[in-house]
């Protein structure tokens, strides 16, 4: 609990430069949808995009998602990079998996979240449903 409070007090923006908080957008039916970026922390307290973890919640889902930049290794050059255009988390379930993906756009100051998709995939029934939320804007 003490660590969580220290993390909460220590950062208000992500490595990518966008502000933590509640963002509202629209789904494909024109209904409001939302996502809340709570805090950013770094594995082993090393501030590096590979170590960045952004704690996120969406309505209707009890657990926090922990979004990360997907790392990549070029085995020919040895270059290690991260996918800067997306933050993602995947969770296994008893019948399949959940995924939350946030698309980042380049802005004047840094990146900002523009779209998110939440997908539930039931492997047993081979059924997948997704909710996509676009035009995200921070709510002050």
C-alpha positions, -999 to +999 in steps of 0.1 A: +000+000+000+028+024+008+045+017-025+011+024-043+008+057-026+044+067-034+037+058-071+005+078-071+022+109-057+053+106-079+040+109-114+012+126-133+024+120-169+036+089-188+070+084-204+051+091-237+042+125-223+004+124-220-015+134-189-030+108-166-068+111-160-101+102-175-106+103-213-140+102-230-146+092-266-173+076-288-180+040-298-191+030-333-228+035-323-221+071-312-223+063-275-199+078-249-171+055-238-143+061-213-109+050-201-090+063-170-052+063-169-044+063-132-006+062-126+026+053-144+053+033-127+085+016-139+098-019-132+127-017-108+123+021-107+142+023-140+126+051-161+127+035-196+099+028-221+105-009-218+099-008-181+069+016-182+036+003-167+005+024-170-024+014-147-058+018-164-094+011-158-125+009-180-161+008-168-175-027-164-142-043-157-132-048-121-094-053-125-069-027-134-051-032-167-014-027-167-005-013-202+030-016-215+048-008-247+054-041-266+091-047-268+108-060-299+142-076-306+158-075-340+178-107-339+200-096-369+211-062-355+205-068-318+184-037-316+158-036-288+129-012-293+094-007-282+062-001-302+056+036-295+022+038-312+004+014-289+001+004-252-013-030-245-022-056-219-034-091-223-050-113-196-058-150-198-092-161-186-107-196-179-122-197-214-099-174-234-084-140-231-090-103-227-070-075-244-069-038-240-050-018-266-046+020-266-034+038-298-012+068-293-010+097-317+019+121-320+011+156-308+031+188-306+043+181-270+043+143-271+020+113-276-016+112-265-042+084-264-066+087-293-084+053-295-088+022-273-102-012-280-113-038-254-116-073-267-130-105-251-122-137-269-137-170-258-115-197-273-138-225-263-168-211-282-146-193-308-164-161-302-148-127-300-164-093-292-147-060-292-155-024-282-137+004-299-136+039-286-123+067-308-117+105-305-105+103-269-104+137-251-092+142-216-119+154-191-106+181-167 
